[in-house]
């Protein structure tokens, strides 16, 4: 297991870290962080003959967790090394909690770079619409980059100084991963054979509905007490960065909304601020546009038929609308429309804004919406609109 990290320092009066501290829930580690730790340990053993235990890695936001190795194996002649880490998801009800994530590292000829391979229990992408090409192992871009960076550091330390390259095959596997994946959306998304290796921050933020909704309310109270007239409800750390970059908001004006859009809107309805920015992934905000207030994948799904209807409103012909309705993912639908010049991202943002105004029921709050893709690029925007403007959605909750 990884060493526990403190849940905030108590210095910040508001924002994401203060919300997490307020819940009293323990955060955990993503499969991407576990794979990085395991591959770092395995490559160190391949070059030095010794496994570091615990192995320490540096996450994208600077945290440095240490992971104990659950298994290790160095083959004769150092042709390969394998290390494994047990995933600790903290207090999050994550189906991969307790899973053993293994990395097997093998040397490749100079100039090969880092080549990723799906081992047992890790899926392979078989359909378009995901951030990986068809045929690729389901190891997402951020974990890949994190592993590349750590392997380069190991190569520099043991293989030739600064600038040394890691030329290795990294095979990631998860014990019983194919069985666990049946409880996820992977089969429907065309990820076959096992789990995805995920994570953008390396940290699993625990979501207890009651605790997290209470933390959202506290976040609104803190912002109002600080006389913040503009707050942002964000679905995660990437959308939070976008909201800060676009609106230059201070930390105590940021609400870690997660999947609980309804909790933000209903509390701000009773405790208004002048302006609310909602920022999140295109697929999640398409659910809000369709009238869902809980955006969790277990409780609401992307409605491609709804997206097809929005595309028609944006000028899509029936062939394109049909392709959108049959798309594998919301991202695939967005890509189809973008290629045809249909502004599906803006349409989703505008519809999500109007649905939000309907939930606010005339509260004196102007709402704007920003949709982003997985890389944090803005793919749709709706300018601020207040309660007196036309075009609001149907009332909710």
Secondary structure, 3 states (H helix, E strand, C coil): CECCCCCCCCCCCCCHHHHHHHHCCCCEECHHHHHHHHHHHHHHHHHHCCCCCCEECCCCCCCCCEECCCEEEECHHHCEEEEEEECCCCCCCCCCCCCEEEEEEEECCCCCCEEEEECCEECEECCCCCCCCCCCECECHHHHHHHHHHHHHHHHHHHCCCCCCCCEEEEEEECCHHHHHCCCCHHHHCEECEECECCCCCEECCCCHHHHHHHHHHHHHHHHHCCCCEEEEECCHHHHHHHHHHHCCCHHHEEECCCEHHHHHHHHHHCCCCEEEEEEEHHHHHHHHCCCCECCCCCCCCCHHHHHHHHHHCCCCHHHHHHHHCCCCHHHHHHHHHHHCCCHHHHHHHHHHHHHHHHHCCCCCEEEEEEECCCCCEEEEEEEECCCCCCCCCCCC
